[in-house]
Each structure stands twice: as structure tokens, then as C-alpha cells.
Amino acid sequence: MKKSRFAKVLVILFALMFVSSLAFAAEPAAPAKPGAPVKAAPAKPAAREKAVEKKAPEKKEAATASLIDLNTATKEQLMTLPGIGDALAQKIIEGRPYVKKDQLKVKKIVPEANYDKIKDKIIAKKPPKPASKKK
């Protein structure tokens, strides 16, 4: 009699474990951060990769075309940037040349809040080297 009760309890225990493992397997993965949205896997990864390849060069070309070069921009061009007025545009011009765009912040020419607004819209291209004089 003890063996049959033990066998029944054992069968019930295994059945519960099996059912609970199925329930956990069906749940979606928890997000890495609380409140972060869970992204579904793309249906067609090959098609998506092709679309990304086509769009990437266009965005890069458009982005570099619309960036304002700190070393060559006019005062009027600099003033089109958000948070840059007449005085800051003049300070940017007086601080030339720039090797990197973050020198605006490092040299304290532009406040950090203003720099954060414009950092994606500017670039600091290397100024051309002066022609060397040969004797």
C-alpha cells in the first residue's frame, strides 16, 4: 500500500513539473531593463538586410552633405544651428581651426547644453595644409 501511494505521489509530482515547464517555455523572454519594449524577431531577415543595405549609403551621403564644417562655415551658416546666435558664432570663428568637433566644448567656446543640441549637425574637417614653399 505504501508503494502505491508513493508511486501516485511521484507520478503527480512529475506531471506538475512537466506542465509547469511547458508554461515557462511558452512565456516570452523578459526585457533586459524594466519597462523596455520587447522586439519581435523579423519575419524575413534576408529581405530586411537588403533593404538596410540600400538605405545606408543614402543616409550617410545626406548626413555628410547637411553637416556644417566648423572650420569653413560662415557666420550665417553657424547661426542656423540651434542655440547658436551672433555671439557664439563669432566665438566659434575666432577659435578656429578645430581638429575635432568636441573642441567646442573642451575649449569652453560653446556651453555643454548647446553642444549637445548641435553635435549631430556639425563636423570638423581638417583644414588644408598650406602649400610648402620650395627654394
N, CA, C and O atoms as CSV, one atom per row, in Angstrom:
chain,resi,resn,atom,element,x,y,z
A,1,MET,N,N,0.820,-1.183,0.000
A,1,MET,CA,C,0.000,0.000,0.000
A,1,MET,C,C,0.877,1.266,0.000
A,1,MET,O,O,0.567,2.248,-0.675
A,2,LYS,N,N,1.987,1.222,0.776
A,2,LYS,CA,C,2.866,2.378,0.829
A,2,LYS,C,C,3.520,2.624,-0.525
A,2,LYS,O,O,3.725,3.768,-0.931
A,3,LYS,N,N,3.845,1.530,-1.219
A,3,LYS,CA,C,4.484,1.687,-2.518
A,3,LYS,C,C,3.517,2.314,-3.525
A,3,LYS,O,O,3.949,3.132,-4.338
A,4,SER,N,N,2.265,1.974,-3.506
A,4,SER,CA,C,1.309,2.530,-4.460
A,4,SER,C,C,1.060,4.009,-4.187
A,4,SER,O,O,0.918,4.789,-5.129
A,5,ARG,N,N,1.004,4.414,-2.916
A,5,ARG,CA,C,0.853,5.839,-2.591
A,5,ARG,C,C,2.087,6.617,-3.048
A,5,ARG,O,O,1.983,7.691,-3.640
A,6,PHE,N,N,3.238,6.054,-2.761
A,6,PHE,CA,C,4.491,6.692,-3.168
A,6,PHE,C,C,4.548,6.835,-4.689
A,6,PHE,O,O,4.983,7.869,-5.195
A,7,ALA,N,N,4.120,5.823,-5.408
A,7,ALA,CA,C,4.111,5.856,-6.872
A,7,ALA,C,C,3.136,6.914,-7.376
A,7,ALA,O,O,3.449,7.634,-8.324
A,8,LYS,N,N,1.956,7.021,-6.755
A,8,LYS,CA,C,0.972,8.028,-7.161
A,8,LYS,C,C,1.510,9.437,-6.922
A,8,LYS,O,O,1.383,10.305,-7.786
A,9,VAL,N,N,2.103,9.666,-5.765
A,9,VAL,CA,C,2.674,10.987,-5.450
A,9,VAL,C,C,3.789,11.322,-6.429
A,9,VAL,O,O,3.899,12.458,-6.890
A,10,LEU,N,N,4.605,10.342,-6.741
A,10,LEU,CA,C,5.699,10.543,-7.671
A,10,LEU,C,C,5.180,10.884,-9.069
A,10,LEU,O,O,5.720,11.774,-9.724
A,11,VAL,N,N,4.156,10.198,-9.524
A,11,VAL,CA,C,3.555,10.457,-10.837
A,11,VAL,C,C,2.954,11.856,-10.865
A,11,VAL,O,O,3.132,12.584,-11.842
A,12,ILE,N,N,2.252,12.237,-9.819
A,12,ILE,CA,C,1.647,13.574,-9.750
A,12,ILE,C,C,2.732,14.644,-9.744
A,12,ILE,O,O,2.584,15.669,-10.408
A,13,LEU,N,N,3.801,14.429,-9.017
A,13,LEU,CA,C,4.902,15.391,-8.947
A,13,LEU,C,C,5.544,15.593,-10.319
A,13,LEU,O,O,5.791,16.725,-10.735
A,14,PHE,N,N,5.814,14.491,-11.017
A,14,PHE,CA,C,6.388,14.600,-12.357
A,14,PHE,C,C,5.429,15.289,-13.330
A,14,PHE,O,O,5.861,16.073,-14.176
A,15,ALA,N,N,4.153,15.003,-13.215
A,15,ALA,CA,C,3.157,15.631,-14.083
A,15,ALA,C,C,3.117,17.142,-13.855
A,15,ALA,O,O,3.038,17.912,-14.812
A,16,LEU,N,N,3.169,17.565,-12.604
A,16,LEU,CA,C,3.185,19.001,-12.298
A,16,LEU,C,C,4.449,19.670,-12.833
A,16,LEU,O,O,4.393,20.779,-13.365
A,17,MET,N,N,5.573,18.999,-12.692
A,17,MET,CA,C,6.819,19.562,-13.203
A,17,MET,C,C,6.765,19.696,-14.719
A,17,MET,O,O,7.230,20.692,-15.273
A,18,PHE,N,N,6.203,18.702,-15.390
A,18,PHE,CA,C,6.097,18.737,-16.846
A,18,PHE,C,C,5.204,19.886,-17.310
A,18,PHE,O,O,5.561,20.633,-18.221
A,19,VAL,N,N,4.052,20.018,-16.680
A,19,VAL,CA,C,3.107,21.080,-17.046
A,19,VAL,C,C,3.709,22.455,-16.773
A,19,VAL,O,O,3.554,23.370,-17.582
A,20,SER,N,N,4.393,22.610,-15.642
A,20,SER,CA,C,4.987,23.919,-15.321
A,20,SER,C,C,6.120,24.256,-16.282
A,20,SER,O,O,6.298,25.425,-16.624
A,21,SER,N,N,6.890,23.269,-16.728
A,21,SER,CA,C,7.961,23.550,-17.686
A,21,SER,C,C,7.387,23.990,-19.022
A,21,SER,O,O,7.980,24.831,-19.698
A,22,LEU,N,N,6.247,23.439,-19.414
A,22,LEU,CA,C,5.590,23.885,-20.646
A,22,LEU,C,C,5.099,25.323,-20.519
A,22,LEU,O,O,5.170,26.097,-21.473
A,23,ALA,N,N,4.611,25.667,-19.356
A,23,ALA,CA,C,4.108,27.022,-19.146
A,23,ALA,C,C,5.248,28.034,-19.220
A,23,ALA,O,O,5.085,29.103,-19.810
A,24,PHE,N,N,6.396,27.713,-18.632
A,24,PHE,CA,C,7.533,28.637,-18.675
A,24,PHE,C,C,8.128,28.739,-20.069
A,24,PHE,O,O,8.623,29.801,-20.447
A,25,ALA,N,N,8.092,27.679,-20.829
A,25,ALA,CA,C,8.629,27.692,-22.180
A,25,ALA,C,C,7.782,28.567,-23.102
A,25,ALA,O,O,8.305,29.112,-24.074
A,26,ALA,N,N,6.505,28.711,-22.825
A,26,ALA,CA,C,5.609,29.489,-23.672
A,26,ALA,C,C,5.705,30.983,-23.407
A,26,ALA,O,O,5.277,31.773,-24.249
A,27,GLU,N,N,6.251,31.401,-22.267
A,27,GLU,CA,C,6.341,32.826,-21.948
A,27,GLU,C,C,7.424,33.491,-22.778
A,27,GLU,O,O,8.463,32.880,-23.029
A,28,PRO,N,N,7.206,34.750,-23.220
A,28,PRO,CA,C,8.255,35.461,-23.946
A,28,PRO,C,C,9.402,35.823,-22.997
A,28,PRO,O,O,9.225,35.896,-21.781
A,29,ALA,N,N,10.560,36.044,-23.576
A,29,ALA,CA,C,11.723,36.408,-22.766
A,29,ALA,C,C,11.495,37.755,-22.111
A,29,ALA,O,O,10.906,38.653,-22.712
A,30,ALA,N,N,11.957,37.897,-20.886
A,30,ALA,CA,C,11.801,39.156,-20.159
A,30,ALA,C,C,12.756,40.193,-20.735
A,30,ALA,O,O,13.873,39.844,-21.118
A,31,PRO,N,N,12.345,41.476,-20.809
A,31,PRO,CA,C,13.237,42.516,-21.315
A,31,PRO,C,C,14.431,42.712,-20.390
A,31,PRO,O,O,14.357,42.440,-19.192
A,32,ALA,N,N,15.543,43.192,-20.968
A,32,ALA,CA,C,16.764,43.392,-20.201
A,32,ALA,C,C,16.573,44.450,-19.130
A,32,ALA,O,O,17.076,44.303,-18.016
A,33,LYS,N,N,15.856,45.510,-19.452
A,33,LYS,CA,C,15.597,46.583,-18.498
A,33,LYS,C,C,14.106,46.641,-18.222
A,33,LYS,O,O,13.301,46.404,-19.122
A,34,PRO,N,N,13.726,46.954,-16.992
A,34,PRO,CA,C,12.299,47.088,-16.714
A,34,PRO,C,C,11.701,48.219,-17.540
A,34,PRO,O,O,12.250,49.320,-17.593
A,35,GLY,N,N,10.602,47.947,-18.167
A,35,GLY,CA,C,9.922,48.972,-18.957
A,35,GLY,C,C,10.409,49.029,-20.399
A,35,GLY,O,O,9.835,49.759,-21.208
A,36,ALA,N,N,11.457,48.274,-20.743
A,36,ALA,CA,C,11.962,48.284,-22.110
A,36,ALA,C,C,11.045,47.433,-22.981
A,36,ALA,O,O,10.620,46.357,-22.560
A,37,PRO,N,N,10.735,47.902,-24.192
A,37,PRO,CA,C,9.840,47.139,-25.057
A,37,PRO,C,C,10.539,45.891,-25.574
A,37,PRO,O,O,11.752,45.882,-25.782
A,38,VAL,N,N,9.753,44.835,-25.780
A,38,VAL,CA,C,10.270,43.586,-26.314
A,38,VAL,C,C,10.087,43.637,-27.819
A,38,VAL,O,O,8.978,43.866,-28.304
A,39,LYS,N,N,11.167,43.425,-28.564
A,39,LYS,CA,C,11.098,43.468,-30.014
A,39,LYS,C,C,10.910,42.060,-30.547
A,39,LYS,O,O,11.544,41.113,-30.083
A,40,ALA,N,N,10.031,41.940,-31.525
A,40,ALA,CA,C,9.799,40.651,-32.154
A,40,ALA,C,C,10.867,40.419,-33.210
A,40,ALA,O,O,11.395,41.368,-33.790
A,41,ALA,N,N,11.177,39.176,-33.452
A,41,ALA,CA,C,12.170,38.839,-34.468
A,41,ALA,C,C,11.594,39.159,-35.846
A,41,ALA,O,O,10.400,38.959,-36.070
A,42,PRO,N,N,12.420,39.654,-36.777
A,42,PRO,CA,C,11.921,39.976,-38.105
A,42,PRO,C,C,11.495,38.716,-38.849
A,42,PRO,O,O,12.111,37.659,-38.705
A,43,ALA,N,N,10.446,38.837,-39.638
A,43,ALA,CA,C,9.905,37.697,-40.349
A,43,ALA,C,C,10.850,37.223,-41.454
A,43,ALA,O,O,11.052,36.021,-41.629
A,44,LYS,N,N,11.426,38.169,-42.197
A,44,LYS,CA,C,12.319,37.830,-43.301
A,44,LYS,C,C,13.641,38.560,-43.119
A,44,LYS,O,O,13.775,39.690,-43.588
A,45,PRO,N,N,14.630,37.952,-42.450
A,45,PRO,CA,C,15.890,38.642,-42.213
A,45,PRO,C,C,16.645,38.959,-43.492
A,45,PRO,O,O,17.288,40.006,-43.561
A,46,ALA,N,N,16.599,38.119,-44.493
A,46,ALA,CA,C,17.339,38.368,-45.727
A,46,ALA,C,C,16.798,39.600,-46.441
A,46,ALA,O,O,17.572,40.426,-46.923
A,47,ALA,N,N,15.484,39.730,-46.514
A,47,ALA,CA,C,14.879,40.878,-47.173
A,47,ALA,C,C,15.180,42.159,-46.405
A,47,ALA,O,O,15.400,43.213,-47.003
A,48,ARG,N,N,15.188,42.065,-45.088
A,48,ARG,CA,C,15.454,43.245,-44.262
A,48,ARG,C,C,16.894,43.715,-44.449
A,48,ARG,O,O,17.150,44.918,-44.513
A,49,GLU,N,N,17.847,42.765,-44.538
A,49,GLU,CA,C,19.246,43.126,-44.739
A,49,GLU,C,C,19.436,43.853,-46.058
A,49,GLU,O,O,20.189,44.824,-46.130
A,50,LYS,N,N,18.761,43.393,-47.097
A,50,LYS,CA,C,18.873,44.053,-48.403
A,50,LYS,C,C,18.332,45.472,-48.337
A,50,LYS,O,O,18.916,46.388,-48.916
A,51,ALA,N,N,17.225,45.658,-47.639
A,51,ALA,CA,C,16.643,46.994,-47.514
A,51,ALA,C,C,17.577,47.914,-46.748
A,51,ALA,O,O,17.713,49.084,-47.105
A,52,VAL,N,N,18.223,47.413,-45.702
A,52,VAL,CA,C,19.154,48.223,-44.916
A,52,VAL,C,C,20.352,48.605,-45.759
A,52,VAL,O,O,20.823,49.740,-45.682
A,53,GLU,N,N,20.861,47.668,-46.573
A,53,GLU,CA,C,21.998,47.954,-47.429
A,53,GLU,C,C,21.686,49.062,-48.419
A,53,GLU,O,O,22.550,49.889,-48.712
A,54,LYS,N,N,20.470,49.091,-48.937
A,54,LYS,CA,C,20.088,50.117,-49.908
A,54,LYS,C,C,19.942,51.483,-49.252
A,54,LYS,O,O,20.300,52.495,-49.855
A,55,LYS,N,N,19.421,51.531,-48.026
A,55,LYS,CA,C,19.161,52.801,-47.363
A,55,LYS,C,C,20.407,53.402,-46.729
A,55,LYS,O,O,20.514,54.625,-46.648
A,56,ALA,N,N,21.338,52.593,-46.283
A,56,ALA,CA,C,22.508,53.086,-45.553
A,56,ALA,C,C,23.338,54.089,-46.346
A,56,ALA,O,O,23.646,55.146,-45.794
A,57,PRO,N,N,23.726,53.840,-47.605
A,57,PRO,CA,C,24.531,54.824,-48.319
A,57,PRO,C,C,23.797,56.139,-48.539
A,57,PRO,O,O,24.410,57.206,-48.494
A,58,GLU,N,N,22.493,56.076,-48.776
A,58,GLU,CA,C,21.731,57.294,-48.995
A,58,GLU,C,C,21.731,58.175,-47.754
A,58,GLU,O,O,21.910,59.389,-47.854
A,59,LYS,N,N,21.530,57.572,-46.581
A,59,LYS,CA,C,21.508,58.340,-45.339
A,59,LYS,C,C,22.870,58.939,-45.050
A,59,LYS,O,O,22.963,60.087,-44.614
A,60,LYS,N,N,23.934,58.173,-45.287
A,60,LYS,CA,C,25.272,58.651,-44.996
A,60,LYS,C,C,25.617,59.836,-45.900
A,60,LYS,O,O,26.180,60.826,-45.434
A,61,GLU,N,N,25.286,59.739,-47.171
A,61,GLU,CA,C,25.557,60.838,-48.096
A,61,GLU,C,C,24.761,62.079,-47.710
A,61,GLU,O,O,25.290,63.191,-47.737
A,62,ALA,N,N,23.509,61.898,-47.356
A,62,ALA,CA,C,22.669,63.030,-46.976
A,62,ALA,C,C,23.167,63.664,-45.687
A,62,ALA,O,O,23.135,64.885,-45.536
A,63,ALA,N,N,23.628,62.830,-44.757
A,63,ALA,CA,C,24.098,63.342,-43.471
A,63,ALA,C,C,25.361,64.168,-43.643
A,63,ALA,O,O,25.482,65.242,-43.054
A,64,THR,N,N,26.307,63.683,-44.446
A,64,THR,CA,C,27.546,64.438,-44.616
A,64,THR,C,C,27.310,65.699,-45.427
A,64,THR,O,O,28.018,66.690,-45.250
A,65,ALA,N,N,26.326,65.676,-46.310
A,65,ALA,CA,C,26.035,66.860,-47.109
A,65,ALA,C,C,25.407,67.959,-46.246
A,65,ALA,O,O,25.605,69.143,-46.518
A,66,SER,N,N,24.660,67.582,-45.221
A,66,SER,CA,C,23.972,68.580,-44.413
A,66,SER,C,C,24.780,69.016,-43.189
A,66,SER,O,O,24.354,69.925,-42.475
A,67,LEU,N,N,25.937,68.392,-42.928
A,67,LEU,CA,C,26.756,68.785,-41.787
A,67,LEU,C,C,27.453,70.114,-42.063
A,67,LEU,O,O,27.873,70.399,-43.185
A,68,ILE,N,N,27.562,70.904,-41.022
A,68,ILE,CA,C,28.227,72.204,-41.147
A,68,ILE,C,C,29.656,72.048,-40.636
A,68,ILE,O,O,29.872,71.615,-39.504
A,69,ASP,N,N,30.627,72.402,-41.471
A,69,ASP,CA,C,32.036,72.304,-41.112
A,69,ASP,C,C,32.421,73.513,-40.260
A,69,ASP,O,O,32.257,74.660,-40.675
A,70,LEU,N,N,32.931,73.236,-39.073
A,70,LEU,CA,C,33.303,74.306,-38.147
A,70,LEU,C,C,34.448,75.166,-38.680
A,70,LEU,O,O,34.540,76.346,-38.342
A,71,ASN,N,N,35.306,74.600,-39.495
A,71,ASN,CA,C,36.475,75.321,-39.970
A,71,ASN,C,C,36.219,76.195,-41.190
A,71,ASN,O,O,37.017,77.086,-41.480
A,72,THR,N,N,35.129,75.963,-41.910
A,72,THR,CA,C,34.883,76.738,-43.133
A,72,THR,C,C,33.528,77.452,-43.149
A,72,THR,O,O,33.280,78.263,-44.041
A,73,ALA,N,N,32.664,77.176,-42.201
A,73,ALA,CA,C,31.310,77.749,-42.220
A,73,ALA,C,C,31.340,79.257,-41.994
A,73,ALA,O,O,32.177,79.781,-41.259
A,74,THR,N,N,30.415,79.926,-42.639
A,74,THR,CA,C,30.282,81.364,-42.432
A,74,THR,C,C,29.503,81.608,-41.143
A,74,THR,O,O,28.921,80.691,-40.563
A,75,LYS,N,N,29.508,82.840,-40.720
A,75,LYS,CA,C,28.780,83.198,-39.500
A,75,LYS,C,C,27.292,82.917,-39.652
A,75,LYS,O,O,26.645,82.460,-38.710
A,76,GLU,N,N,26.751,83.186,-40.828
A,76,GLU,CA,C,25.337,82.950,-41.094
A,76,GLU,C,C,25.006,81.464,-41.051
A,76,GLU,O,O,23.956,81.072,-40.542
A,77,GLN,N,N,25.909,80.634,-41.590
A,77,GLN,CA,C,25.675,79.188,-41.550
A,77,GLN,C,C,25.701,78.682,-40.110
A,77,GLN,O,O,24.875,77.849,-39.736
A,78,LEU,N,N,26.625,79.166,-39.308
A,78,LEU,CA,C,26.709,78.752,-37.907
A,78,LEU,C,C,25.469,79.183,-37.128
A,78,LEU,O,O,25.017,78.477,-36.226
A,79,MET,N,N,24.929,80.331,-37.478
A,79,MET,CA,C,23.755,80.850,-36.772
A,79,MET,C,C,22.489,80.045,-37.088
A,79,MET,O,O,21.477,80.211,-36.407
A,80,THR,N,N,22.525,79.181,-38.103
A,80,THR,CA,C,21.368,78.334,-38.393
A,80,THR,C,C,21.284,77.156,-37.422
A,80,THR,O,O,20.252,76.490,-37.344
A,81,LEU,N,N,22.353,76.901,-36.691
A,81,LEU,CA,C,22.358,75.811,-35.713
A,81,LEU,C,C,21.533,76.196,-34.490
A,81,LEU,O,O,21.527,77.365,-34.103
A,82,PRO,N,N,20.837,75.244,-33.871
A,82,PRO,CA,C,20.029,75.561,-32.697
A,82,PRO,C,C,20.896,76.000,-31.520
A,82,PRO,O,O,21.879,75.342,-31.180
A,83,GLY,N,N,20.523,77.111,-30.909
A,83,GLY,CA,C,21.237,77.618,-29.735
A,83,GLY,C,C,22.461,78.450,-30.055
A,83,GLY,O,O,23.139,78.921,-29.141
A,84,ILE,N,N,22.763,78.644,-31.333
A,84,ILE,CA,C,23.932,79.431,-31.734
A,84,ILE,C,C,23.444,80.768,-32.292
A,84,ILE,O,O,22.782,80.831,-33.328
A,85,GLY,N,N,23.788,81.810,-31.582
A,85,GLY,CA,C,23.429,83.153,-32.019
A,85,GLY,C,C,24.642,83.872,-32.575
A,85,GLY,O,O,25.657,83.258,-32.905
A,86,ASP,N,N,24.514,85.193,-32.670
A,86,ASP,CA,C,25.572,86.025,-33.238
A,86,ASP,C,C,26.879,85.907,-32.442
A,86,ASP,O,O,27.947,85.729,-33.027
A,87,ALA,N,N,26.793,86.006,-31.122
A,87,ALA,CA,C,27.998,85.999,-30.286
A,87,ALA,C,C,28.698,84.641,-30.316
A,87,ALA,O,O,29.920,84.583,-30.452
A,88,LEU,N,N,27.940,83.544,-30.190
A,88,LEU,CA,C,28.557,82.215,-30.200
A,88,LEU,C,C,29.140,81.880,-31.574
A,88,LEU,O,O,30.186,81.236,-31.664
A,89,ALA,N,N,28.478,82.308,-32.626
A,89,ALA,CA,C,29.006,82.075,-33.968
A,89,ALA,C,C,30.353,82.781,-34.129
A,89,ALA,O,O,31.283,82.230,-34.717
A,90,GLN,N,N,30.448,83.990,-33.608
A,90,GLN,CA,C,31.709,84.737,-33.692
A,90,GLN,C,C,32.794,84.051,-32.865
A,90,GLN,O,O,33.945,83.987,-33.297
A,91,LYS,N,N,32.446,83.536,-31.680
A,91,LYS,CA,C,33.423,82.829,-30.851
A,91,LYS,C,C,33.913,81.559,-31.544
A,91,LYS,O,O,35.090,81.213,-31.441
A,92,ILE,N,N,33.026,80.867,-32.246
A,92,ILE,CA,C,33.414,79.660,-32.974
A,92,ILE,C,C,34.416,80.017,-34.069
A,92,ILE,O,O,35.414,79.321,-34.256
A,93,ILE,N,N,34.149,81.089,-34.781
A,93,ILE,CA,C,35.041,81.516,-35.854
A,93,ILE,C,C,36.409,81.913,-35.292
A,93,ILE,O,O,37.442,81.571,-35.869
A,94,GLU,N,N,36.416,82.627,-34.180
A,94,GLU,CA,C,37.675,83.073,-33.582
A,94,GLU,C,C,38.489,81.907,-33.020
A,94,GLU,O,O,39.709,82.020,-32.900
A,95,GLY,N,N,37.853,80.808,-32.677
A,95,GLY,CA,C,38.546,79.662,-32.102
A,95,GLY,C,C,39.107,78.691,-33.125
A,95,GLY,O,O,39.668,77.662,-32.748
A,96,ARG,N,N,38.971,78.989,-34.407
A,96,ARG,CA,C,39.457,78.100,-35.450
A,96,ARG,C,C,40.967,78.021,-35.453
A,96,ARG,O,O,41.619,78.968,-35.014
A,97,PRO,N,N,41.551,76.943,-35.923
A,97,PRO,CA,C,40.993,75.726,-36.505
A,97,PRO,C,C,40.653,74.692,-35.449
A,97,PRO,O,O,41.203,74.709,-34.348
A,98,TYR,N,N,39.744,73.796,-35.790
A,98,TYR,CA,C,39.328,72.710,-34.911
A,98,TYR,C,C,39.752,71.386,-35.542
A,98,TYR,O,O,39.586,71.179,-36.744
A,99,VAL,N,N,40.294,70.506,-34.730
A,99,VAL,CA,C,40.654,69.172,-35.202
A,99,VAL,C,C,39.472,68.229,-34.999
A,99,VAL,O,O,39.177,67.398,-35.859
A,100,LYS,N,N,38.799,68.362,-33.861
A,100,LYS,CA,C,37.617,67.557,-33.559
A,100,LYS,C,C,36.498,68.491,-33.133
A,100,LYS,O,O,36.740,69.558,-32.570
A,101,LYS,N,N,35.264,68.073,-33.411
A,101,LYS,CA,C,34.133,68.933,-33.098
A,101,LYS,C,C,33.924,69.129,-31.605
A,101,LYS,O,O,33.374,70.148,-31.188
A,102,ASP,N,N,34.358,68.162,-30.789
A,102,ASP,CA,C,34.156,68.311,-29.345
A,102,ASP,C,C,35.077,69.364,-28.727
A,102,ASP,O,O,34.974,69.649,-27.534
A,103,GLN,N,N,35.965,69.938,-29.518
A,103,GLN,CA,C,36.803,71.026,-29.016
A,103,GLN,C,C,35.976,72.267,-28.689
A,103,GLN,O,O,36.414,73.117,-27.914
A,104,LEU,N,N,34.789,72.375,-29.270
A,104,LEU,CA,C,33.905,73.482,-28.900
A,104,LEU,C,C,33.591,73.424,-27.413
A,104,LEU,O,O,33.532,74.452,-26.739
A,105,LYS,N,N,33.391,72.222,-26.914
A,105,LYS,CA,C,33.065,72.027,-25.506
A,105,LYS,C,C,34.336,72.071,-24.661
A,105,LYS,O,O,34.350,72.687,-23.595
A,106,VAL,N,N,35.400,71.425,-25.128
A,106,VAL,CA,C,36.648,71.346,-24.370
A,106,VAL,C,C,37.265,72.735,-24.181
A,106,VAL,O,O,37.736,73.067,-23.094
A,107,LYS,N,N,37.260,73.536,-25.236
A,107,LYS,CA,C,37.823,74.897,-25.168
A,107,LYS,C,C,36.856,75.886,-24.519
A,107,LYS,O,O,37.168,77.068,-24.373
A,108,LYS,N,N,35.675,75.387,-24.131
A,108,LYS,CA,C,34.631,76.200,-23.492
A,108,LYS,C,C,34.194,77.372,-24.373
A,108,LYS,O,O,33.970,78.483,-23.893
A,109,ILE,N,N,34.081,77.096,-25.664
A,109,ILE,CA,C,33.576,78.100,-26.602
A,109,ILE,C,C,32.056,78.062,-26.604
A,109,ILE,O,O,31.401,79.100,-26.694
A,110,VAL,N,N,31.501,76.863,-26.506
A,110,VAL,CA,C,30.055,76.669,-26.506
A,110,VAL,C,C,29.693,75.910,-25.233
A,110,VAL,O,O,30.372,74.942,-24.891
A,111,PRO,N,N,28.639,76.323,-24.522
A,111,PRO,CA,C,28.206,75.574,-23.334
A,111,PRO,C,C,27.801,74.143,-23.693
A,111,PRO,O,O,27.375,73.873,-24.816
A,112,GLU,N,N,27.937,73.241,-22.739
A,112,GLU,CA,C,27.661,71.827,-22.988
A,112,GLU,C,C,26.226,71.595,-23.452
A,112,GLU,O,O,25.989,70.738,-24.303
A,113,ALA,N,N,25.275,72.334,-22.914
A,113,ALA,CA,C,23.875,72.174,-23.321
A,113,ALA,C,C,23.705,72.518,-24.801
A,113,ALA,O,O,22.989,71.820,-25.519
A,114,ASN,N,N,24.348,73.571,-25.256
A,114,ASN,CA,C,24.268,73.953,-26.666
A,114,ASN,C,C,24.994,72.930,-27.542
A,114,ASN,O,O,24.525,72.576,-28.624
A,115,TYR,N,N,26.149,72.461,-27.055
A,115,TYR,CA,C,26.911,71.469,-27.818
A,115,TYR,C,C,26.079,70.205,-28.030
A,115,TYR,O,O,26.093,69.626,-29.117
A,116,ASP,N,N,25.358,69.779,-27.001
A,116,ASP,CA,C,24.529,68.575,-27.124
A,116,ASP,C,C,23.452,68.750,-28.193
A,116,ASP,O,O,23.054,67.772,-28.826
A,117,LYS,N,N,22.980,69.964,-28.400
A,117,LYS,CA,C,21.959,70.226,-29.419
A,117,LYS,C,C,22.534,70.169,-30.830
A,117,LYS,O,O,21.836,69.775,-31.765
A,118,ILE,N,N,23.804,70.559,-30.999
A,118,ILE,CA,C,24.362,70.709,-32.346
A,118,ILE,C,C,25.359,69.631,-32.743
A,118,ILE,O,O,25.782,69.601,-33.899
A,119,LYS,N,N,25.749,68.746,-31.836
A,119,LYS,CA,C,26.834,67.809,-32.124
A,119,LYS,C,C,26.553,66.887,-33.306
A,119,LYS,O,O,27.492,66.440,-33.966
A,120,ASP,N,N,25.299,66.595,-33.587
A,120,ASP,CA,C,24.969,65.730,-34.723
A,120,ASP,C,C,24.840,66.514,-36.029
A,120,ASP,O,O,24.614,65.921,-37.084
A,121,LYS,N,N,24.978,67.805,-35.969
A,121,LYS,CA,C,24.799,68.652,-37.157
A,121,LYS,C,C,26.086,69.319,-37.609
A,121,LYS,O,O,26.091,70.064,-38.588
A,122,ILE,N,N,27.186,69.053,-36.894
A,122,ILE,CA,C,28.457,69.704,-37.223
A,122,ILE,C,C,29.542,68.671,-37.469
A,122,ILE,O,O,29.416,67.503,-37.100
A,123,ILE,N,N,30.603,69.131,-38.096
A,123,ILE,CA,C,31.784,68.306,-38.352
A,123,ILE,C,C,32.987,69.244,-38.345
A,123,ILE,O,O,32.866,70.430,-38.653
A,124,ALA,N,N,34.143,68.702,-37.991
A,124,ALA,CA,C,35.374,69.489,-38.030
A,124,ALA,C,C,36.325,68.803,-39.004
A,124,ALA,O,O,37.091,67.917,-38.626
A,125,LYS,N,N,36.263,69.226,-40.251
A,125,LYS,CA,C,37.175,68.670,-41.250
A,125,LYS,C,C,38.542,69.296,-41.047
A,125,LYS,O,O,38.659,70.454,-40.645
A,126,LYS,N,N,39.551,68.529,-41.324
A,126,LYS,CA,C,40.906,69.044,-41.152
A,126,LYS,C,C,41.140,70.172,-42.143
A,126,LYS,O,O,40.832,70.039,-43.327
A,127,PRO,N,N,41.691,71.297,-41.654
A,127,PRO,CA,C,41.957,72.402,-42.568
A,127,PRO,C,C,43.057,72.005,-43.552
A,127,PRO,O,O,43.955,71.238,-43.205
A,128,PRO,N,N,42.987,72.523,-44.775
A,128,PRO,CA,C,44.009,72.168,-45.760
A,128,PRO,C,C,45.383,72.671,-45.308
A,128,PRO,O,O,45.517,73.745,-44.722
A,129,LYS,N,N,46.393,71.853,-45.603
A,129,LYS,CA,C,47.760,72.244,-45.244
A,129,LYS,C,C,48.208,73.341,-46.207
A,129,LYS,O,O,47.936,73.273,-47.406
A,130,PRO,N,N,48.897,74.354,-45.673
A,130,PRO,CA,C,49.402,75.402,-46.567
A,130,PRO,C,C,50.464,74.829,-47.505
A,130,PRO,O,O,51.224,73.932,-47.140
A,131,ALA,N,N,50.492,75.361,-48.698
A,131,ALA,CA,C,51.463,74.876,-49.685
A,131,ALA,C,C,52.863,75.220,-49.205
A,131,ALA,O,O,53.133,76.355,-48.813
A,132,SER,N,N,53.739,74.244,-49.237
A,132,SER,CA,C,55.102,74.486,-48.783
A,132,SER,C,C,55.884,75.166,-49.906
A,132,SER,O,O,55.754,74.830,-51.083
A,133,LYS,N,N,56.685,76.117,-49.500
A,133,LYS,CA,C,57.481,76.888,-50.475
A,133,LYS,C,C,58.801,76.161,-50.694
A,133,LYS,O,O,59.536,75.868,-49.751
A,134,LYS,N,N,59.075,75.885,-51.945
A,134,LYS,CA,C,60.335,75.230,-52.301
A,134,LYS,C,C,61.304,76.288,-52.810
A,134,LYS,O,O,60.925,77.179,-53.570
A,135,LYS,N,N,62.537,76.181,-52.390
A,135,LYS,CA,C,63.552,77.159,-52.829
A,135,LYS,C,C,64.376,76.621,-53.952
A,135,LYS,O,O,65.273,77.307,-54.443
